[in-house]
Amino acid sequence: MIKEEIIDLFKVKPDKKIRLKDYHTGWDQTKELKAFGKKATKERASEILQKSIEELSSSQELLYADDRYSLLIVLQAMDAAGKDGTIKHVMSGLNPQGCQVFSFKKPSAEDLDHNFLWRYMKSLPERGRIGIFNRSYYEDVLVVKVHPELLERQKLAGEKIGKAFWQSRYEDINAFEQHLVRNGTIVLKFFLNVSKKEQKRRFMDRLERPEKNWKFSLADLNERSYWDDYVAAFEKAISATSTEWAPWFIIPADDKWATRAIVADIISSTLDKLDLSFPEMNEEQRALLEAAKKTLEEE
């Protein structure tokens, strides 16, 4: 399969109503991959990841020099799906000065005095930079939907919470992302699709290995009891907000090596399609450079 076909495997078409149970969470996504075998596929994934990291490093410099576009990467997932590890490995070759990572926690009193998108707007990447949202404004149609009591803190002036309310939020998100894209921000959204079985294994690993105990959270275990509610919330949100301008990608997350290779490949391929270039010097600027060069040579 060619690269575009592989990427299309994970891209959610606009207006498609998805069911997460239709998306395989493992590495063996196609008959070709199954025939290729796990060992060979893993080796190939390692090569793709390394190549993509190198391409991202070059693209980041071009993105900064070109200074017309920015890139916003949105990562959403169930707990223990590997968001932190994906960021660490995929972005390992980037210059930290041009990459910003934000992990959004419980909203502050100031956040709650504004609309639900406000605190995310403040953290958007500038032109020439890459921004990563480790969880994002989608929490306001995910965790808040699973736990509607959280809406009481958002001061919604008696607005009725029902189907129309959530549809309005999806529309707000779509309009927000379209505004970003129109103004030069490329938006890529990844849902790391981990199975409930694999999440349990990773939680057990955190409990059984002393060096990983610090990663375990009782809150994560509590949220696991709402698994089906979260699945329903993700299905609704992804179906309603995967658009031509800001697509969702559902990435298999049971095998971390596969997750990282796929995400890196999609990001590097997206940047490669932009018409990025280093700024061209006009005659006056070239003359100044020549004069500077001559000054240094004559020292």
N, C-alpha and C positions, 0 to 999 in steps of 0.2 A: 504493500500500500504506500502511496506517496504521502508526503507530509500533510497536505491539505485534507486528504481523506481521513487521516488519523485524527487531526484536529476536529474535523466535522463530527467524528464519533462522539465527542464530548460537548459540543456546542449545542445549546438549547435554541431551537428555532423560535422566532417571535410568535406569540399567540398559541404556542403548543402547551396543552395541559399535560403536565408530567406526573408520573407516579414513580417514586424513588425505587419501588420494588422492581421496576423494569430496568434499572441500571445496576449492572454487575459491579461489585465493590473490589474485585480482585484484579490481578495483573493480566489474566488471560481473557482479554476483551473480544478477540476475534478467533476464527478458526485458524488463521495464519499464525497468530501468536501461540496458540495451543500446540500447533504442529512444530513450531520453532523450538518450543520447550522453555521451561522456566529459567534454567541456567543461562542459555544463550540469550534469552530476552533480557535478563538482568544485566548481562555484560553489555548488551547493546544499549540498554537504558543508561548505564554508567557513561558510555561514550557520548550519548546524546546530551546528558547533563553537563559533562565537561565542555563539550563544544558550545552548548548554549550559554554557559557561564562566560566563556571567552567572547562570544558574540555580544552578550549583554554588556560586558566591560567596554567594548568598542562603541556600541550603540549609545551607552550612557554619555561618553565624551562628546559624541556627535549631537545628542539630544541637548546637552548643555550649551555647546557652541552655537547650534542652530537657533536656540532660544525662542522657538515658536510654539512648541508643544510641551505638555507635561503628561505623565503617566500615573494614573490612579489604579492601584491593585486592591481589590476588595476580597478578603478571605473570610468565609463563613463556614461553620461546621458544627457537628456535635462535639462534645468534650472528648479530648484525647485523640482527635482525628489527625493531628500532626501539623497544625498551623505554624507553631513556633519553629519546628524543625524544617518545614518547607521554606520559611523565610531565611533561616540560617544558611541552608545549603544552596538554595537557588540564587540568593543575593550575595554569596560569599566573595564574588569577584568585583563587586561594585565599590566605588569610592564613597565612603560614608558621608562625605560632604554633600553629595548629590542625591542622597536617599534618606527619606524620613519614614519611620515606623511609628504608628500610633495604635496603642491598645486601649480601647475605650472601656472604662469601668462604670460604676454607678454614677449617674448624672448628679452634678452639684446643684445647690440651690439656685445659682446663677443660670445654669443650663436650663433648669425647669421653669425659669421666668421667660424663656424664649421658646420659639417653635422647635419641634423635635429635630430639625435638620441643622439648627444653628451651631451647635458645638462641633459638628463635623465640617461645616463650612470654614471654620477658623483654622482647620488643620489640613486644608487642601494643598497639594504641591504647587510650588511656583513653576512658571515656565522654565523648562530646562531640567526639571527635577523629577524624581520618581517618589511617589508617596504610597505607602502600604497601610491599609486599615486592617488591623488584626481584630476582627469584629468591626461593625460599622453601624450606619444609620438603619441597616436592616434589622438590628436588634429591636427596633421599635415596631416591627411587624412580625417578630419572632418571639423573643422572650416575653415581651409585653403582651403579646396575644395569648401565649400559654398561661401567663400570670396576669390577667386583666386587672387585678387589684393594684398593680403598679401604675395604672393610668390615673389613679386618684391623685398622685403626686404631680401630674402634668397640668393640672389646673385648666381643664378643657371647657369650662363654663357651661356645664350641664349638657354637653353634646352626647347624644344617644350613641352607645357603643353597639354596633351591629354590622351587618354585611356592608352597608353603604359607607360606614366609617372606615373599615379596612380598605375598601376599594378606593376611597379618597386618598388614603396614605400611599397606596401603590401608585396612583396617578401623580401624587406630589413627588415621589421618588423618580418616576419616569421623566417628569418635567425637569427636575433638578439635574438629572444625569444628561438629558438632552442639552440643557443650558451649558453644562460643563464641556460637552463634546463640541458644541458650536463655538466655544471659546478656546479650543485647542487642547483640552484635556482628554486623553484617551482613557476610557474606563474599561477595565477587564475585571470580571467577577468570577471567583472560583468557589464552588461548594465542594469541600473535601468529603466525599461520600464514604464514610466508614460504617461497617456493619455493627450491629449490636453485639454480636459474638466477639468481634475483634476489639471493640471498646472494653468489654469485660476482661479480655486477656490483658490489655494494657493497664487497666486499673489493678488487676491482680499483680502484674509485674511491679507496679509502683509500691504495692503493699509488701511484697516479698523481698524486694531488693533494698537494703538500707540506704544506698546511695541515691535511690529514687523516691524514698519516703516523702521528701519535701514536696514532690509534685502532686501527691494525692490530696484531694480536697473532699471533705464530707459533703460540701455543697454540690460537687459534681455527681456524687453518688445519689443525692436527692433528686437532681435534675434528670438522672437516668430513669427514674420512675415515671417521668413524663415523656418517655421516648415517642410513643405514638402521637402525642399532641404536637411534639416538635416536628415529626415527619410531616404531619398535615400542614403545619405552619410553613415549613420550607417548601412543600409542594405548591401551596397557594402563592407564596411570594415569588418563587422562581418562575412559575407559569405566567404571573402577571407582570413581571419586570424584566424578562429577557427580551431585549429589543435589538433592532439593527444597529443602533448607536452604542448600546452598552450590553453586550451579550453575557449570559451566564454560561459557565462551563462546569459540568458535573464530573468531577475527577475521582476515579477509584482510589480509595485511601487505605485499603487493608494492607497494602505493601508500600512502605514509605519510599523505597527506591523508584517505584513506578510513578507515584504521585509527584515526586520532585522532578523527574525527567519530563513528564507531560507538562507540568506548569511552566518549567523553564523553557521548553520548546515553544509553547504558545506565546509567552512573553517576548522571547527573542524574535520569533517570526513576525509578531505584530509590529515591533519597532523596526524591523528590517523593511517592512512595506511602506514606511513613512518616507517622504521625500526629504530626508535630512541631509544637510551639507554644511561644511565649514564656511563661515562668512568669507565673501570675496572682497579683496581690498580694491578701493578705487585708486586712481592715479596719485592723488594727493597723499593717501595713506602709504602707498608703496614708496613714494619719494621720501617720506619721513622714516620709513624702515631702512631705506638705503642710507640715509644720512646717519641714522643710529649705528648701522653696521660699520660705516666708514669711521665714525668716532671711536668705536671700540677697537677697530683694526689699527688705528693710529696711536693708541695708548703706548 
